[in-house]
């Protein structure tokens, strides 16, 4: 079941399927570099509480002024 | 010739096919003659040195040219061409995938607007109207006018991903542009 994560990056889009724990570790490690967006709701995840079967997108962060 | 023997300086007008010339003659003193000769000698030495230096430079440039041409030959090899084509193909595929993702992410309506008008509009998390152009630039509405905003992009990201990223930031972060808010406060105060 796991968690499906689409990662947007300079080398194209990668899709990885990880266990819930692995996905949480990945998100924790990349915090600050990516927006973690839920594929269904298209909302940024405010806290790292994942569910089995969840689909996420990691979008590189831009900053504005 | 007899006339000249009495004169030390004189001037004359010459009519030549390319124009009218005023020519003046001065008799050189021995001192001036020696000085002039010495100046010419120095100048000839200087020119010889300069020619020597230029020859050295030409030699260096030739060696560099040979090195560059040999590198260029290596870089125009079929193997390199193959690598470039492969990379370009990968980029094209990534771009297509990124466009497909963007279409789904921002919604069909916004995507159509982006394709037809070159931008799409939406309301940001701060309740203001925003516009993202097809080249990834962000505008915010101030009264009647649209102002371009400064956005720092991640390096080497495909354009559709940049648009998705800008959209996510503005849509989710009400404090995305603090400086713009300050600008608006100043305008309202004025």
gemmi code that builds the backbone of each chain (N, CA, C; Angstrom):
import gemmi

chains = {
    "A": [
        ("UNK", (0.853, -1.201, 0.000), (0.000, 0.000, 0.000), (0.894, 1.260, 0.000)),
        ("UNK", (1.597, 1.545, 1.065), (2.595, 2.610, 1.142), (2.094, 4.007, 0.785)),
        ("UNK", (3.066, 4.896, 0.525), (2.753, 6.281, 0.149), (3.463, 6.579, -1.162)),
        ("UNK", (2.716, 7.132, -2.115), (3.298, 7.457, -3.420), (3.714, 8.922, -3.402)),
        ("UNK", (4.964, 9.183, -3.782), (5.425, 10.586, -3.780), (5.971, 10.947, -5.160)),
        ("UNK", (5.423, 12.029, -5.730), (5.949, 12.562, -6.993), (6.891, 13.704, -6.629)),
        ("UNK", (8.126, 13.606, -7.105), (9.100, 14.657, -6.774), (9.420, 15.450, -8.029)),
        ("UNK", (9.187, 16.757, -7.976), (9.497, 17.630, -9.107), (10.919, 18.133, -8.930)),
        ("UNK", (11.701, 18.040, -9.981), (13.079, 18.505, -9.863), (13.662, 18.806, -11.214)),
        ("UNK", (14.928, 19.263, -11.212), (15.552, 19.669, -12.479), (15.741, 18.501, -13.444)),
        ("UNK", (15.765, 17.281, -12.916), (15.931, 16.124, -13.796), (14.606, 15.480, -14.183)),
        ("UNK", (13.523, 16.234, -14.028), (12.212, 15.713, -14.392), (11.442, 15.256, -13.174)),
        ("UNK", (10.337, 14.560, -13.432), (9.492, 14.117, -12.316), (9.818, 12.674, -11.957)),
        ("UNK", (10.128, 12.467, -10.697), (10.385, 11.111, -10.216), (9.199, 10.678, -9.358)),
        ("UNK", (8.841, 9.423, -9.482), (7.785, 8.918, -8.598), (8.364, 7.777, -7.780)),
        ("UNK", (8.213, 7.889, -6.460), (8.705, 6.819, -5.591), (7.561, 6.330, -4.715)),
        ("UNK", (7.606, 5.039, -4.438), (6.589, 4.486, -3.544), (7.303, 3.998, -2.294)),
        ("UNK", (6.962, 4.593, -1.174), (7.668, 4.287, 0.070), (6.684, 3.833, 1.145)),
        ("UNK", (7.249, 3.233, 2.166), (6.389, 2.893, 3.311), (6.082, 4.203, 4.032)),
        ("UNK", (5.080, 4.194, 4.897), (4.663, 5.404, 5.595), (5.843, 6.028, 6.373)),
        ("UNK", (6.618, 5.167, 7.025), (7.734, 5.661, 7.853), (8.838, 6.264, 6.980)),
        ("UNK", (9.126, 5.547, 5.885), (10.174, 6.045, 4.965), (9.763, 7.400, 4.383)),
        ("UNK", (8.495, 7.504, 4.010), (7.991, 8.754, 3.424), (8.090, 9.885, 4.442)),
        ("UNK", (7.772, 9.596, 5.679), (7.846, 10.631, 6.727), (9.290, 11.089, 6.930)),
        ("UNK", (10.200, 10.115, 6.862), (11.635, 10.458, 7.024), (12.112, 11.323, 5.866)),
        ("UNK", (11.677, 10.978, 4.641), (12.068, 11.741, 3.447), (11.548, 13.179, 3.546)),
        ("UNK", (10.290, 13.296, 3.943), (9.680, 14.630, 4.051), (10.391, 15.461, 5.118)),
        ("UNK", (10.716, 14.825, 6.204), (11.440, 15.525, 7.281), (12.797, 16.022, 6.787)),
        ("UNK", (13.467, 15.159, 6.019), (14.809, 15.501, 5.522), (14.762, 16.639, 4.506)),
        ("UNK", (13.703, 16.703, 3.727), (13.616, 17.718, 2.667), (12.833, 18.953, 3.092)),
        ("UNK", (12.472, 19.037, 4.349), (11.691, 20.168, 4.838), (12.429, 21.483, 4.560)),
        ("UNK", (11.709, 22.445, 4.064), (12.338, 23.736, 3.764), (12.761, 23.867, 2.315)),
        ("UNK", (12.910, 22.735, 1.638), (13.312, 22.789, 0.226), (12.126, 22.537, -0.698)),
        ("UNK", (11.148, 21.825, -0.175), (9.978, 21.461, -0.988), (8.670, 21.800, -0.289)),
        ("UNK", (7.670, 22.129, -1.098), (6.300, 22.142, -0.598), (5.833, 20.699, -0.667)),
        ("UNK", (5.217, 20.225, 0.389), (4.648, 18.879, 0.346), (3.139, 19.042, 0.169)),
        ("UNK", (2.670, 18.660, -1.007), (1.273, 18.905, -1.356), (0.535, 17.571, -1.476)),
        ("UNK", (-0.654, 17.524, -0.915), (-1.481, 16.327, -1.043), (-2.100, 16.331, -2.446)),
        ("UNK", (-1.933, 15.245, -3.175), (-2.415, 15.196, -4.555), (-3.920, 15.401, -4.671)),
        ("UNK", (-4.659, 14.864, -3.716), (-6.136, 14.951, -3.802), (-6.630, 16.356, -3.482)),
        ("UNK", (-6.203, 16.885, -2.323), (-6.747, 18.179, -1.864), (-5.984, 19.361, -2.459)),
        ("UNK", (-4.784, 19.105, -2.978), (-3.897, 20.139, -3.515), (-3.530, 21.185, -2.449)),
        ("UNK", (-3.568, 20.767, -1.213), (-3.206, 21.639, -0.096), (-1.844, 21.209, 0.443)),
        ("UNK", (-1.082, 22.199, 0.935), (0.209, 21.884, 1.548), (-0.033, 21.171, 2.880)),
        ("UNK", (0.764, 20.133, 3.125), (0.627, 19.423, 4.402), (1.193, 20.293, 5.510)),
        ("UNK", (0.427, 20.515, 6.532), (0.881, 21.362, 7.638), (1.655, 20.539, 8.670)),
        ("UNK", (1.355, 19.273, 8.753), (2.102, 18.411, 9.679), (2.342, 17.048, 9.019)),
        ("UNK", (3.429, 16.429, 9.467), (3.789, 15.161, 8.825), (3.047, 14.006, 9.489)),
        ("UNK", (1.794, 13.830, 9.067), (1.009, 12.687, 9.540), (0.443, 12.033, 8.300)),
        ("UNK", (1.145, 11.013, 7.837), (0.749, 10.407, 6.574), (-0.187, 9.225, 6.802)),
        ("UNK", (-0.889, 8.897, 5.735), (-1.788, 7.738, 5.783), (-1.401, 6.773, 4.678)),
        ("UNK", (-1.677, 5.516, 4.912), (-1.410, 4.505, 3.877), (-2.226, 4.844, 2.627)),
        ("UNK", (-1.602, 4.712, 1.473), (-2.307, 4.952, 0.216), (-2.357, 6.420, -0.184)),
        ("UNK", (-1.768, 7.267, 0.660), (-1.784, 8.702, 0.347), (-0.840, 8.992, -0.829)),
        ("UNK", (-1.184, 10.006, -1.618), (-0.351, 10.396, -2.751), (0.084, 11.847, -2.549)),
        ("UNK", (1.380, 12.078, -2.610), (1.899, 13.422, -2.347), (2.718, 13.935, -3.514)),
        ("UNK", (2.863, 15.265, -3.574), (3.750, 15.869, -4.565), (4.735, 16.759, -3.830)),
        ("UNK", (6.005, 16.638, -4.170), (7.019, 17.520, -3.584), (7.408, 18.550, -4.634)),
        ("UNK", (7.059, 19.817, -4.352), (7.324, 20.897, -5.313), (8.415, 21.816, -4.757)),
        ("UNK", (9.487, 22.038, -5.513), (10.557, 22.914, -5.006), (10.007, 24.297, -4.610)),
        ("UNK", (10.524, 24.827, -3.544), (9.998, 26.096, -3.001), (10.570, 27.311, -3.739)),
        ("UNK", (9.691, 28.270, -4.020), (10.149, 29.573, -4.518), (9.889, 30.572, -3.397)),
        ("UNK", (10.656, 31.644, -3.406), (10.386, 32.683, -2.418), (10.201, 34.009, -3.137)),
        ("UNK", (9.393, 34.845, -2.589), (9.085, 36.100, -3.283), (9.348, 37.310, -2.434)),
        ("UNK", (9.280, 38.469, -3.074), (9.550, 39.709, -2.337), (8.627, 40.818, -2.766)),
    ],
    "B": [
        ("UNK", (67.933, 75.683, -58.843), (68.761, 75.215, -57.713), (69.550, 76.375, -57.136)),
        ("UNK", (69.938, 77.301, -57.983), (70.738, 78.450, -57.570), (70.013, 79.287, -56.509)),
        ("UNK", (68.645, 79.443, -56.709), (67.820, 80.223, -55.770), (67.874, 79.642, -54.374)),
        ("UNK", (67.859, 78.345, -54.307), (67.797, 77.679, -53.011), (69.060, 77.907, -52.199)),
        ("UNK", (70.153, 78.093, -52.844), (71.425, 78.211, -52.122), (71.436, 79.398, -51.175)),
        ("UNK", (70.632, 80.399, -51.481), (70.596, 81.596, -50.628), (69.604, 81.481, -49.479)),
        ("UNK", (68.685, 80.525, -49.581), (67.608, 80.458, -48.585), (67.863, 79.346, -47.554)),
        ("UNK", (67.352, 79.583, -46.327), (67.384, 78.491, -45.341), (65.977, 77.933, -45.142)),
        ("UNK", (64.941, 78.765, -45.275), (63.542, 78.317, -45.143), (62.722, 78.924, -46.271)),
        ("UNK", (61.842, 78.159, -46.779), (60.888, 78.728, -47.745), (59.656, 77.843, -47.856)),
        ("UNK", (58.626, 78.408, -48.418), (57.366, 77.679, -48.583), (56.927, 77.784, -50.032)),
        ("UNK", (56.216, 76.781, -50.468), (55.679, 76.873, -51.824), (54.359, 76.101, -51.941)),
        ("UNK", (53.605, 76.510, -52.937), (52.304, 75.882, -53.156), (52.445, 74.885, -54.300)),
        ("UNK", (51.941, 73.673, -54.062), (52.028, 72.635, -55.096), (50.613, 72.247, -55.533)),
        ("UNK", (50.436, 72.114, -56.810), (49.158, 71.641, -57.336), (49.337, 70.202, -57.785)),
        ("UNK", (48.694, 69.319, -57.086), (48.800, 67.894, -57.404), (47.411, 67.347, -57.742)),
        ("UNK", (47.363, 66.169, -58.383), (46.036, 65.626, -58.762), (45.088, 65.426, -57.572)),
        ("UNK", (45.656, 65.170, -56.381), (44.766, 64.923, -55.228), (44.546, 66.160, -54.369)),
        ("UNK", (44.951, 67.327, -54.806), (44.668, 68.547, -54.060), (45.779, 69.579, -54.152)),
        ("UNK", (45.567, 70.675, -53.410), (46.562, 71.766, -53.380), (47.318, 71.641, -52.063)),
        ("UNK", (48.637, 71.719, -52.116), (49.471, 71.524, -50.924), (50.353, 72.735, -50.659)),
        ("UNK", (50.493, 73.042, -49.370), (51.444, 74.084, -48.973), (52.629, 73.348, -48.353)),
        ("UNK", (53.776, 73.487, -49.004), (54.953, 72.752, -48.530), (55.945, 73.746, -47.944)),
        ("UNK", (56.486, 73.416, -46.751), (57.512, 74.305, -46.187), (58.814, 73.539, -45.996)),
        ("UNK", (59.910, 74.224, -46.211), (61.247, 73.618, -46.117), (62.023, 74.324, -45.024)),
        ("UNK", (62.737, 73.545, -44.217), (63.609, 74.133, -43.180), (64.966, 73.480, -43.306)),
        ("UNK", (66.013, 74.290, -43.270), (67.345, 73.693, -43.309), (67.688, 73.183, -41.917)),
        ("UNK", (68.139, 71.966, -41.833), (68.472, 71.394, -40.529), (69.853, 71.858, -40.105)),
        ("UNK", (69.952, 72.181, -38.805), (71.281, 72.489, -38.264), (71.951, 71.138, -37.998)),
        ("UNK", (73.238, 71.141, -37.770), (73.950, 69.883, -37.508), (73.397, 69.222, -36.259)),
        ("UNK", (73.111, 70.068, -35.223), (72.576, 69.553, -33.957), (71.215, 68.861, -34.187)),
        ("UNK", (70.321, 69.553, -34.959), (68.995, 68.992, -35.237), (69.116, 67.714, -36.047)),
        ("UNK", (70.067, 67.727, -36.995), (70.290, 66.563, -37.846), (70.677, 65.336, -37.019)),
        ("UNK", (71.630, 65.585, -36.063), (72.080, 64.482, -35.206), (70.942, 63.994, -34.319)),
        ("UNK", (70.201, 64.982, -33.789), (69.062, 64.660, -32.922), (68.030, 63.841, -33.675)),
        ("UNK", (67.740, 64.262, -34.902), (66.744, 63.573, -35.718), (67.193, 62.145, -36.011)),
        ("UNK", (68.503, 62.020, -36.361), (69.069, 60.701, -36.671), (68.975, 59.778, -35.451)),
        ("UNK", (69.260, 60.357, -34.281), (69.219, 59.572, -33.041), (67.786, 59.106, -32.726)),
        ("UNK", (66.842, 60.037, -32.975), (65.431, 59.678, -32.729), (64.998, 58.522, -33.633)),
        ("UNK", (65.421, 58.611, -34.915), (65.063, 57.558, -35.874), (65.658, 56.208, -35.466)),
        ("UNK", (66.919, 56.278, -34.974), (67.594, 55.061, -34.546), (66.842, 54.404, -33.385)),
        ("UNK", (66.465, 55.253, -32.411), (65.710, 54.736, -31.248), (64.390, 54.119, -31.684)),
        ("UNK", (63.750, 54.809, -32.611), (62.454, 54.324, -33.089), (62.592, 52.981, -33.784)),
        ("UNK", (63.679, 52.842, -34.564), (63.876, 51.560, -35.268), (64.143, 50.437, -34.274)),
        ("UNK", (64.911, 50.738, -33.203), (65.182, 49.709, -32.178), (63.879, 49.294, -31.494)),
        ("UNK", (63.081, 50.325, -31.180), (61.797, 50.070, -30.512), (60.910, 49.182, -31.384)),
        ("UNK", (60.843, 49.496, -32.671), (59.997, 48.707, -33.582), (60.484, 47.265, -33.700)),
        ("UNK", (61.842, 47.105, -33.744), (62.392, 45.731, -33.818), (61.991, 44.916, -32.587)),
        ("UNK", (62.084, 45.585, -31.406), (61.701, 44.892, -30.154), (60.222, 44.496, -30.196)),
        ("UNK", (59.425, 45.450, -30.667), (57.977, 45.209, -30.727), (57.662, 44.042, -31.660)),
        ("UNK", (58.364, 44.003, -32.809), (58.165, 42.897, -33.766), (58.517, 41.558, -33.104)),
        ("UNK", (59.624, 41.563, -32.323), (60.041, 40.357, -31.606), (58.963, 39.879, -30.649)),
        ("UNK", (58.416, 40.865, -29.888), (57.359, 40.518, -28.919), (56.127, 39.961, -29.640)),
        ("UNK", (55.754, 40.613, -30.750), (54.581, 40.149, -31.508), (54.786, 38.733, -32.037)),
        ("UNK", (56.059, 38.459, -32.495), (56.349, 37.100, -32.996), (56.140, 36.066, -31.895)),
        ("UNK", (56.592, 36.423, -30.652), (56.413, 35.520, -29.511), (54.928, 35.278, -29.235)),
        ("UNK", (54.195, 36.406, -29.312), (52.753, 36.319, -29.050), (52.084, 35.440, -30.096)),
        ("UNK", (52.471, 35.614, -31.358), (51.891, 34.800, -32.443), (52.156, 33.320, -32.178)),
        ("UNK", (53.385, 33.044, -31.709), (53.768, 31.672, -31.411), (52.861, 31.092, -30.315)),
        ("UNK", (52.664, 31.900, -29.247), (51.800, 31.453, -28.143), (50.368, 31.225, -28.619)),
        ("UNK", (49.875, 32.202, -29.420), (48.483, 32.106, -29.907), (48.312, 30.873, -30.789)),
        ("UNK", (49.327, 30.586, -31.608), (49.249, 29.416, -32.494), (49.134, 28.136, -31.670)),
        ("UNK", (49.944, 28.066, -30.585), (49.905, 26.879, -29.718), (48.531, 26.737, -29.070)),
        ("UNK", (47.975, 27.884, -28.629), (46.663, 27.863, -27.995), (45.586, 27.448, -29.004)),
        ("UNK", (45.704, 27.977, -30.222), (44.746, 27.651, -31.275), (44.747, 26.145, -31.562)),
        ("UNK", (45.957, 25.585, -31.623), (46.065, 24.137, -31.868), (45.365, 23.342, -30.764)),
        ("UNK", (45.588, 23.801, -29.503), (44.988, 23.119, -28.351), (43.457, 23.191, -28.427)),
        ("UNK", (42.961, 24.396, -28.722), (41.502, 24.598, -28.806), (40.911, 23.755, -29.929)),
        ("UNK", (41.584, 23.753, -31.086), (41.047, 23.001, -32.224), (41.011, 21.499, -31.938)),
        ("UNK", (42.038, 21.035, -31.212), (42.048, 19.611, -30.887), (40.906, 19.280, -29.913)),
        ("UNK", (40.645, 20.188, -28.938), (39.527, 19.972, -28.005), (38.194, 20.024, -28.729)),
        ("UNK", (38.103, 20.989, -29.658), (36.872, 21.151, -30.433), (36.570, 19.898, -31.249)),
        ("UNK", (37.633, 19.329, -31.823), (37.456, 18.085, -32.592), (36.901, 16.969, -31.717)),
        ("UNK", (37.459, 16.909, -30.478), (36.978, 15.867, -29.560), (35.508, 16.088, -29.200)),
        ("UNK", (35.155, 17.388, -29.017), (33.788, 17.699, -28.584), (32.756, 17.614, -29.703)),
        ("UNK", (33.211, 17.529, -30.959), (32.240, 17.377, -32.054), (32.153, 15.910, -32.487)),
        ("UNK", (32.741, 15.067, -31.674), (32.718, 13.640, -31.942), (31.278, 13.095, -31.888)),
        ("UNK", (31.025, 11.996, -32.579), (29.679, 11.394, -32.607), (29.179, 11.025, -31.213)),
        ("UNK", (30.131, 10.568, -30.357), (29.751, 10.156, -28.999), (29.138, 11.329, -28.238)),
        ("UNK", (29.802, 12.494, -28.383), (29.328, 13.690, -27.683), (27.963, 14.101, -28.231)),
        ("UNK", (27.835, 14.039, -29.559), (26.557, 14.394, -30.202), (25.425, 13.492, -29.656)),
        ("UNK", (25.770, 12.244, -29.495), (24.802, 11.272, -28.980), (24.364, 11.639, -27.554)),
        ("UNK", (25.363, 12.005, -26.728), (25.064, 12.383, -25.333), (24.148, 13.611, -25.308)),
        ("UNK", (24.468, 14.596, -26.165), (23.660, 15.825, -26.202), (22.224, 15.505, -26.626)),
        ("UNK", (22.090, 14.696, -27.679), (20.747, 14.338, -28.168), (19.942, 13.612, -27.095)),
        ("UNK", (20.628, 12.719, -26.386), (19.977, 11.944, -25.324), (19.473, 12.880, -24.223)),
        ("UNK", (20.338, 13.837, -23.847), (19.988, 14.787, -22.789), (18.828, 15.680, -23.219)),
        ("UNK", (18.872, 16.120, -24.486), (17.790, 16.972, -24.985), (16.461, 16.213, -25.033)),
        ("UNK", (16.538, 14.948, -25.415), (15.348, 14.103, -25.457), (14.774, 13.933, -24.046)),
        ("UNK", (15.693, 13.719, -23.083), (15.262, 13.568, -21.693), (14.564, 14.836, -21.203)),
        ("UNK", (15.134, 15.998, -21.591), (14.555, 17.281, -21.181), (13.180, 17.471, -21.804)),
        ("UNK", (13.045, 17.075, -23.095), (11.747, 17.213, -23.778), (10.688, 16.355, -23.065)),
        ("UNK", (11.089, 15.124, -22.734), (10.149, 14.217, -22.057), (9.758, 14.772, -20.683)),
        ("UNK", (10.767, 15.315, -19.970), (10.507, 15.888, -18.645), (9.543, 17.063, -18.768)),
        ("UNK", (9.736, 17.860, -19.811), (8.888, 19.044, -20.052), (7.436, 18.605, -20.304)),
        ("UNK", (7.274, 17.553, -21.132), (5.923, 17.046, -21.434), (5.244, 16.555, -20.151)),
        ("UNK", (6.024, 15.825, -19.362), (5.495, 15.292, -18.101), (5.113, 16.445, -17.164)),
        ("UNK", (5.978, 17.467, -17.149), (5.727, 18.622, -16.277), (4.481, 19.384, -16.733)),
        ("UNK", (4.274, 19.490, -18.062), (3.080, 20.174, -18.585), (1.823, 19.400, -18.188)),
        ("UNK", (1.891, 18.077, -18.321), (0.740, 17.236, -17.946), (0.402, 17.430, -16.468)),
        ("UNK", (1.472, 17.467, -15.655), (1.265, 17.649, -14.218), (0.625, 19.019, -13.943)),
        ("UNK", (1.161, 20.069, -14.606), (0.658, 21.427, -14.379), (-0.824, 21.537, -14.741)),
        ("UNK", (-1.189, 20.925, -15.870), (-2.591, 20.952, -16.313), (-3.512, 20.394, -15.217)),
        ("UNK", (-3.086, 19.279, -14.652), (-3.890, 18.642, -13.620), (-3.871, 19.466, -12.323)),
        ("UNK", (-2.704, 20.055, -12.040), (-2.503, 20.739, -10.764), (-3.259, 22.064, -10.673)),
        ("UNK", (-3.177, 22.882, -11.726), (-3.842, 24.196, -11.643), (-5.285, 24.123, -12.135)),
        ("UNK", (-5.635, 23.017, -12.778), (-7.010, 22.849, -13.262), (-7.115, 23.184, -14.739)),
        ("UNK", (-8.073, 22.531, -15.386), (-8.239, 22.662, -16.847), (-8.499, 24.109, -17.270)),
        ("UNK", (-9.341, 24.789, -16.480), (-9.753, 26.155, -16.843), (-8.543, 27.113, -16.824)),
        ("UNK", (-7.780, 27.038, -15.736), (-6.601, 27.905, -15.603), (-5.563, 27.571, -16.668)),
        ("UNK", (-5.422, 26.284, -16.964), (-4.434, 25.863, -17.953), (-4.806, 26.393, -19.349)),
        ("UNK", (-6.110, 26.345, -19.645), (-6.576, 26.859, -20.947), (-6.325, 28.356, -21.048)),
        ("UNK", (-6.589, 29.050, -19.931), (-6.356, 30.499, -19.881), (-4.862, 30.794, -20.111)),
        ("UNK", (-4.027, 29.983, -19.494), (-2.577, 30.144, -19.634), (-2.150, 29.972, -21.092)),
        ("UNK", (-2.738, 28.984, -21.751), (-2.371, 28.718, -23.147), (-2.902, 29.792, -24.093)),
        ("UNK", (-4.154, 30.236, -23.845), (-4.768, 31.207, -24.745), (-4.273, 32.628, -24.506)),
        ("UNK", (-4.284, 33.044, -23.219), (-3.943, 34.439, -22.910), (-2.470, 34.640, -22.545)),
        ("UNK", (-1.787, 33.549, -22.218), (-0.381, 33.669, -21.809), (-0.248, 33.892, -20.308)),
        ("UNK", (-1.359, 33.850, -19.581), (-1.335, 33.955, -18.121), (-2.619, 33.358, -17.556)),
        ("UNK", (-2.607, 33.073, -16.257), (-3.859, 32.693, -15.598), (-3.970, 33.431, -14.273)),
        ("UNK", (-5.206, 33.677, -13.872), (-5.438, 34.467, -12.672), (-6.062, 33.615, -11.571)),
        ("UNK", (-5.745, 33.976, -10.353), (-6.322, 33.247, -9.218), (-6.228, 34.116, -7.966)),
        ("UNK", (-6.919, 33.703, -6.939), (-6.872, 34.438, -5.675), (-5.863, 33.762, -4.748)),
        ("UNK", (-4.953, 34.550, -4.219), (-3.917, 34.019, -3.333), (-4.457, 33.786, -1.926)),
        ("UNK", (-3.604, 33.209, -1.076), (-4.012, 32.918, 0.297), (-4.298, 34.206, 1.069)),
        ("UNK", (-3.749, 35.332, 0.600), (-3.984, 36.613, 1.279), (-5.244, 37.322, 0.759)),
        ("UNK", (-5.972, 36.638, -0.129), (-7.223, 37.198, -0.641), (-7.042, 38.145, -1.810)),
        ("UNK", (-5.802, 38.362, -2.251), (-5.527, 39.277, -3.372), (-5.546, 38.511, -4.699)),
        ("UNK", (-5.690, 39.291, -5.769), (-5.694, 38.693, -7.100), (-4.263, 38.568, -7.620)),
        ("UNK", (-3.940, 37.410, -8.153), (-2.603, 37.179, -8.700), (-2.707, 36.684, -10.134)),
        ("UNK", (-1.619, 36.850, -10.849), (-1.539, 36.396, -12.230), (-0.157, 35.766, -12.427)),
        ("UNK", (-0.128, 34.583, -13.023), (1.169, 33.969, -13.358), (1.242, 33.877, -14.872)),
        ("UNK", (2.316, 34.409, -15.438), (2.456, 34.398, -16.897), (3.101, 33.094, -17.362)),
        ("UNK", (3.034, 32.848, -18.660), (3.552, 31.573, -19.180), (5.071, 31.457, -19.046)),
        ("UNK", (5.749, 32.615, -18.841), (7.196, 32.522, -18.611), (7.528, 32.486, -17.107)),
        ("UNK", (6.504, 32.234, -16.281), (6.745, 32.006, -14.853), (6.784, 33.257, -14.006)),
        ("UNK", (6.446, 34.418, -14.605), (6.500, 35.647, -13.809), (5.184, 35.837, -13.043)),
        ("UNK", (5.324, 36.436, -11.860), (4.164, 36.604, -10.980), (3.771, 38.079, -10.900)),
        ("UNK", (2.468, 38.354, -11.035), (1.969, 39.730, -10.906), (0.903, 39.758, -9.818)),
        ("UNK", (0.813, 40.889, -9.164), (-0.230, 41.053, -8.147), (-1.008, 42.316, -8.468)),
        ("UNK", (-2.303, 42.285, -8.232), (-3.138, 43.435, -8.588), (-3.134, 44.469, -7.470)),
        ("UNK", (-2.750, 45.688, -7.857), (-2.833, 46.833, -6.947), (-3.837, 47.788, -7.559)),
        ("UNK", (-5.027, 47.856, -7.005), (-6.049, 48.736, -7.584), (-6.364, 48.282, -8.993)),
        ("UNK", (-6.117, 49.180, -9.968), (-6.426, 48.824, -11.364), (-5.247, 48.127, -12.036)),
        ("UNK", (-4.054, 48.238, -11.426), (-2.837, 47.838, -12.121), (-2.252, 46.512, -11.618)),
        ("UNK", (-1.547, 45.878, -12.544), (-0.826, 44.642, -12.202), (0.641, 44.978, -12.016)),
        ("UNK", (1.206, 44.524, -10.910), (2.626, 44.776, -10.651), (3.394, 43.465, -10.671)),
        ("UNK", (4.513, 43.477, -11.387), (5.371, 42.282, -11.375), (6.025, 42.156, -10.015)),
        ("UNK", (6.119, 40.931, -9.526), (6.748, 40.711, -8.233), (8.070, 39.961, -8.396)),
        ("UNK", (8.921, 40.169, -7.404), (10.231, 39.520, -7.459), (10.092, 38.094, -6.913)),
        ("UNK", (10.514, 37.127, -7.715), (10.431, 35.737, -7.271), (11.795, 35.075, -7.458)),
        ("UNK", (12.234, 34.374, -6.432), (13.508, 33.661, -6.543), (13.199, 32.217, -6.937)),
        ("UNK", (13.661, 31.826, -8.134), (13.340, 30.495, -8.654), (14.406, 29.466, -8.279)),
        ("UNK", (13.988, 28.216, -8.113), (14.991, 27.164, -7.940), (15.737, 26.979, -9.265)),
        ("UNK", (16.984, 26.626, -9.172), (17.812, 26.498, -10.374), (17.372, 25.357, -11.292)),
        ("UNK", (17.450, 25.597, -12.618), (17.276, 24.543, -13.628), (15.932, 23.813, -13.610)),
        ("UNK", (14.940, 24.390, -12.990), (13.644, 23.713, -12.931), (12.897, 23.961, -14.234)),
        ("UNK", (12.217, 22.922, -14.798), (11.447, 23.171, -16.023), (10.371, 24.238, -15.758)),
        ("UNK", (10.059, 25.015, -16.782), (9.131, 26.136, -16.631), (7.769, 25.743, -16.036)),
        ("UNK", (7.135, 24.650, -16.497), (5.848, 24.285, -15.887), (5.964, 24.034, -14.384)),
        ("UNK", (7.105, 23.482, -13.951), (7.305, 23.239, -12.516), (7.487, 24.551, -11.762)),
        ("UNK", (8.126, 25.528, -12.417), (8.288, 26.849, -11.795), (6.903, 27.462, -11.577)),
        ("UNK", (6.046, 27.352, -12.613), (4.686, 27.893, -12.501), (3.940, 27.196, -11.358)),
        ("UNK", (4.085, 25.868, -11.293), (3.418, 25.108, -10.224), (3.920, 25.547, -8.855)),
        ("UNK", (5.223, 25.800, -8.779), (5.830, 26.186, -7.520), (5.345, 27.575, -7.070)),
        ("UNK", (5.327, 28.529, -8.023), (4.866, 29.889, -7.705), (3.397, 29.831, -7.278)),
        ("UNK", (2.612, 29.050, -8.018), (1.180, 28.902, -7.724), (0.978, 28.352, -6.299)),
        ("UNK", (1.739, 27.316, -5.968), (1.622, 26.691, -4.635), (1.956, 27.702, -3.547)),
        ("UNK", (3.041, 28.444, -3.764), (3.477, 29.397, -2.739), (2.420, 30.464, -2.493)),
        ("UNK", (1.909, 31.059, -3.567), (0.951, 32.161, -3.421), (-0.396, 31.649, -2.904)),
        ("UNK", (-0.769, 30.482, -3.374), (-2.080, 29.914, -3.017), (-2.124, 29.501, -1.541)),
        ("UNK", (-0.961, 29.149, -0.989), (-0.939, 28.602, 0.369), (-0.338, 29.510, 1.425)),
        ("UNK", (0.481, 30.465, 0.998), (1.183, 31.270, 1.990), (0.665, 32.713, 1.969)),
        ("UNK", (-0.091, 33.126, 3.001), (-0.622, 34.496, 2.996), (0.452, 35.560, 3.181)),
        ("UNK", (1.644, 35.141, 3.613), (2.723, 36.135, 3.805), (3.772, 35.997, 2.718)),
        ("UNK", (3.367, 35.457, 1.562), (4.333, 35.223, 0.479), (5.106, 36.499, 0.130)),
        ("UNK", (4.371, 37.587, 0.025), (5.051, 38.821, -0.341), (4.858, 39.899, 0.716)),
        ("UNK", (5.793, 39.931, 1.649), (5.674, 40.927, 2.713), (5.975, 42.325, 2.190)),
        ("UNK", (6.958, 42.410, 1.285), (7.334, 43.734, 0.781), (6.197, 44.336, -0.038)),
        ("UNK", (5.449, 43.482, -0.761), (4.331, 43.982, -1.554), (3.243, 44.516, -0.644)),
        ("UNK", (3.057, 43.810, 0.482), (2.049, 44.279, 1.422), (2.436, 45.644, 1.974)),
        ("UNK", (3.739, 45.791, 2.260), (4.212, 47.071, 2.776), (3.956, 48.167, 1.747)),
        ("UNK", (4.233, 47.839, 0.470), (4.051, 48.801, -0.619), (2.583, 49.235, -0.675)),
        ("UNK", (1.701, 48.251, -0.508), (0.273, 48.556, -0.577), (-0.135, 49.443, 0.621)),
        ("UNK", (0.455, 49.119, 1.802), (0.151, 49.927, 2.979), (0.555, 51.375, 2.743)),
        ("UNK", (1.723, 51.575, 2.139), (2.201, 52.921, 1.865), (1.255, 53.619, 0.903)),
        ("UNK", (0.821, 52.894, -0.150), (-0.094, 53.484, -1.123), (-1.416, 53.892, -0.479)),
        ("UNK", (-1.947, 52.984, 0.401), (-3.203, 53.288, 1.067), (-3.066, 54.516, 1.964)),
        ("UNK", (-1.908, 54.599, 2.622), (-1.651, 55.721, 3.521), (-1.571, 57.038, 2.738)),
        ("UNK", (-0.945, 56.947, 1.543), (-0.830, 58.131, 0.694), (-2.212, 58.589, 0.224)),
    ],
}
model = gemmi.Model(1)
for chain_id, residues in chains.items():
    chain = gemmi.Chain(chain_id)
    for i, (resn, *xyz) in enumerate(residues, 1):
        res = gemmi.Residue()
        res.name, res.seqid = resn, gemmi.SeqId(i, " ")
        for name, pos in zip(("N", "CA", "C"), xyz):
            atom = gemmi.Atom()
            atom.name, atom.element = name, gemmi.Element(name[0])
            atom.pos, atom.b_iso = gemmi.Position(*pos), 0.0
            res.add_atom(atom)
        chain.add_residue(res)
    model.add_chain(chain)
structure = gemmi.Structure()
structure.add_model(model)
structure.setup_entities()
